[in-house]
Amino acid sequence: MSSIRLQSLTQGDIRKQILRLALPIMGTSFVQMAYNFTDMAWLGRLGSKSVAAVGVVAVLMWLSSSISTINKTGSEVTIGHSLGRGSTDEARRYASHNVSMSLLISSVLAILFLLLPSLFLGIYELESDVSAQALAYLRIVACGLPFTFAATAFSGIYNGAGLSSIPFRVNALGLALNMILDPLLIFGLGWGTAGAGIATLTAQSFVFGLFVYRLKKQDKLLDCFAFFVRPDRIHSGRIIRIGLPVAALNSLFAIINMTLGRLVSEQGGHIGVATLTTGGQLEAITWNTSQGFSTALATFVAHNYAAHQGKRIFSAYRYTLLYCSIFGILGTVLFVFFGNEIFRVVVPEKEAYLSGGIYLRIGGYSQLLMMLEIATQGLFYGTARTVFPAAISIGGNLLRIPLALILIGMGFGLESVWWAISISSMLKGIAIVCGLPYLNKRIKRNSQIQLTTQ
């Protein structure tokens, strides 16, 4: 038996279970977002060029984080299904495979960033001084990728077991360390962007070590599963089938954002780049909120889908939509009416925060539909149907590039990119709803229960 009690999600109060799962996952997402946000907030005191330098690397780390969702989503779904069927042994095997794969993938990615940094940073065509700062920052944080990938897999394992509060506490301690080190290294030792990178690397290695301690010594989750195994075709194949579509859509999202960054750099220079990267971090407040509920829903659905509890699945979806709607409306109000003030907290430079206020106002119009799309993804993910929501997201994100080019050609300038992002987010939210009847039939066949939203 494991020394920590696994949570049953196939019975009990659905509303409380969704909140109990979602709130720590949201907290974990905010903590992970806050690493780059904290760096940007301190570096903002050095000027918009430092913010732009860290911002472009933050997009590369976003790309890396997107790839890590192969094993995060793979962990949450495979372990949730295994435990829903009552098979701890199978859950243990999937946990080992996910950690081993995450370490392998992250090591390859770190080597690419270290050996070929200009291949990635050259996309933005930055000024030479901004590019030099970005290069120094990238070389440092790339060394921490194995730590962050493994920690992401560990978080997915805990989430899949219904223990989402533990990753939140572990990651929060890492953030606290990063917040202490940032001003000391950036200003106290005068290391600038390099100091921000060292602070982040130190905090991420600390989180990794704390996860290892908890898994092996304190929690002994799934009876202390092995971290290194030789992947077999059955387990690794299923993890890839489930996680790869999610990773593909998130990775393509990051790549598209890099392409948009090139357009933004052409239209607005480093101010435009700082607006896009910092604005994206601020918009992640609502994105991470909906992602938290989506992940919680996916875990809940995975357990109940395996246990043939169809009625509980759609009840949970209704609660999730309610909560996301509340946050979506709040996000719209904040971004549309208080965009300048919110952006100014991070970058006090007037030209930057005025540009950022426009970004947040235009993006604010899409918040409700954006949260609808992400929340509904969790319903699909929990049943291991990840391809359809991935296709919707990929199609909508790809639309941003031609739409931005068309608007630029019409003379809308820098705002063309902001409108392309906002409009595509609205369209994705509408499109994913079209797939609900298909999923309804799948759940009905699995549970023999007719599900409706009535």
Protein Blocks (a to p, Z undefined) as FASTA:
>chain_A
ZZbdcddfkgcjfklmmmmmmmmmmmmmmmmmmmmmmmmmmmmmnojklmmmmmmmmmmm
mmmmmmmmmmmmmmmmmmmmmmmnopaklmmmmmmmmmmmmmmmmmmmmmmmmmmmmlmm
mmnopafklmmmmmmmmmmmmmmmmmmmmmmmmmmmmmmnopamlmmmmmmmmmmmmmmm
mmmmmmmnonmjmlmmmmmmmmmmmmmmmmmmmmmmmnopghipafbdcddfklmmmmmm
mmmmmmmmmmmmmmmmmmmmmmmmmmnojmlmmmmmmmmmmmmmmmmmmmmmmmmmmmmm
mmmmmnopaklmmmmmmmmmmmmmmmmmmmmmmmmmmmmmmmmmmmmcfklmmmmmmmmm
mmmmmmmmmmmmmmmmmmmmmnopaklmmmmmmmmmmmmmmmmmmmmmnonmjmlmmmmm
mmmmmmmmmmmmmmmmmmmmmmmmmnopacdfZZ
